[in-house]
Amino acid sequence: MPRTPDSPLHQLLAQAHWSHAQLAAAIRAVAAENGQDLACDRSAVARWVHGTRPRPPVPQYLLEALGRRLGRPVTAQEAGLSQAPATALDASWDADPLRNLTRLARSELTPHQGALAAAGAYH
């Protein structure tokens, strides 16, 4: 079922006061900074707003572009680009590192449970 226009990515675009074309241009600019020539246009952004997930490396460029515009980090979960729970890993000092590593490995080996378990993977 396609997402409604009120998807997380749509909300971030509204906060940024950007159109689909403006986000596409920003993504291309970030990609160019990283030596990549990316074909990204407003129709691709529209598909993402309606629930299609962009293929790597586009998500990292998308999150970077939005983060720059909003002046803060934007996570994949916040943008609706990940099925992984935002709190998959416990980063506290009391956390069991072996348990966290096991969770991360499981999420990587079983894509249906989510892509990356780490919320800060965009850095």
C-alpha positions as CSV (number, residue, x, y, z in Angstrom):
1,M,0.0,0.0,0.0
2,P,1.5,3.4,-1.0
3,R,2.2,5.9,1.7
4,T,0.0,8.9,2.0
5,P,1.5,12.2,1.1
6,D,2.0,12.7,4.8
7,S,4.9,10.3,4.9
8,P,7.9,11.0,7.1
9,L,9.9,12.1,4.1
10,H,7.1,14.5,3.0
11,Q,7.1,16.0,6.5
12,L,10.8,16.6,6.3
13,L,10.5,18.2,2.9
14,A,7.8,20.5,4.4
15,Q,10.1,21.4,7.4
16,A,12.9,22.1,4.9
17,H,10.6,24.2,2.7
18,W,11.8,22.2,-0.3
19,S,10.1,20.8,-3.3
20,H,10.8,17.4,-4.8
21,A,13.0,19.1,-7.4
22,Q,15.0,21.0,-4.8
23,L,15.7,17.8,-2.8
24,A,16.8,16.1,-6.0
25,A,19.2,18.9,-6.8
26,A,20.6,18.8,-3.3
27,I,21.1,15.1,-3.5
28,R,22.9,15.4,-6.8
29,A,25.1,18.2,-5.3
30,V,26.1,16.0,-2.3
31,A,26.7,13.0,-4.6
32,A,29.0,15.3,-6.8
33,E,30.9,16.3,-3.7
34,N,31.6,12.6,-3.2
35,G,32.7,12.0,-6.8
36,Q,29.5,10.5,-8.0
37,D,27.3,11.5,-10.9
38,L,23.8,10.6,-9.8
39,A,20.7,10.6,-11.9
40,C,18.1,11.9,-9.5
41,D,15.0,14.0,-10.3
42,R,11.7,15.2,-8.9
43,S,9.9,12.0,-10.0
44,A,12.4,9.8,-8.1
45,V,11.8,11.9,-5.0
46,A,8.0,11.6,-5.5
47,R,8.3,7.8,-5.6
48,W,10.3,7.9,-2.3
49,V,7.7,10.1,-0.7
50,H,5.1,7.5,-1.6
51,G,7.0,4.7,0.0
52,T,9.6,3.4,-2.5
53,R,13.0,3.1,-0.9
54,P,15.9,4.6,-2.8
55,R,18.9,2.3,-3.5
56,P,22.3,2.9,-1.9
57,P,24.1,5.2,-1.9
58,V,21.2,7.6,-2.4
59,P,19.8,7.3,1.2
60,Q,23.1,8.6,2.7
61,Y,23.1,11.6,0.3
62,L,19.4,12.2,0.9
63,L,20.0,12.3,4.7
64,E,23.0,14.5,4.3
65,A,21.2,17.0,2.1
66,L,18.2,17.2,4.5
67,G,20.5,17.4,7.5
68,R,22.4,20.3,6.0
69,R,19.1,22.1,5.1
70,L,17.6,21.5,8.6
71,G,20.8,22.2,10.5
72,R,20.7,18.9,12.3
73,P,21.3,15.2,11.7
74,V,18.4,13.3,10.0
75,T,18.2,9.6,10.6
76,A,17.0,6.9,8.2
77,Q,14.2,6.1,10.7
78,E,13.1,9.7,10.8
79,A,12.9,9.9,7.0
80,G,11.0,6.6,6.8
81,L,13.9,4.9,5.0
82,S,14.5,2.1,7.4
83,Q,12.4,-0.6,9.0
84,A,14.9,-1.0,11.8
85,P,13.6,0.3,15.2
86,A,15.2,3.6,16.2
87,T,16.4,2.0,19.5
88,A,17.7,-1.3,18.2
89,L,21.1,-0.8,20.0
90,D,21.5,0.2,23.6
91,A,24.4,2.6,23.6
92,S,24.5,3.1,27.4
93,W,27.6,2.2,29.4
94,D,25.7,-0.7,31.0
95,A,24.8,-2.3,27.7
96,D,26.0,-5.7,26.9
97,P,28.3,-5.3,23.8
98,L,27.9,-8.9,22.8
99,R,24.1,-8.6,22.7
100,N,24.3,-5.4,20.7
101,L,26.7,-7.0,18.2
102,T,24.4,-10.0,17.9
103,R,21.4,-7.7,17.2
104,L,23.4,-5.8,14.6
105,A,24.6,-9.0,12.9
106,R,21.1,-10.4,12.8
107,S,19.7,-7.2,11.2
108,E,22.4,-7.3,8.5
109,L,21.8,-11.0,7.8
110,T,18.0,-10.9,7.8
111,P,17.1,-7.9,5.6
112,H,13.3,-8.3,6.3
113,Q,14.0,-7.1,9.9
114,G,15.6,-3.9,8.7
115,A,18.7,-2.6,7.0
116,L,21.0,-1.2,9.6
117,A,20.3,-1.4,13.3
118,A,22.5,1.6,14.1
119,A,20.7,4.9,14.2
120,G,23.8,6.9,13.4
121,A,24.8,5.0,10.3
122,Y,24.6,8.1,8.2
123,H,27.6,9.7,9.7
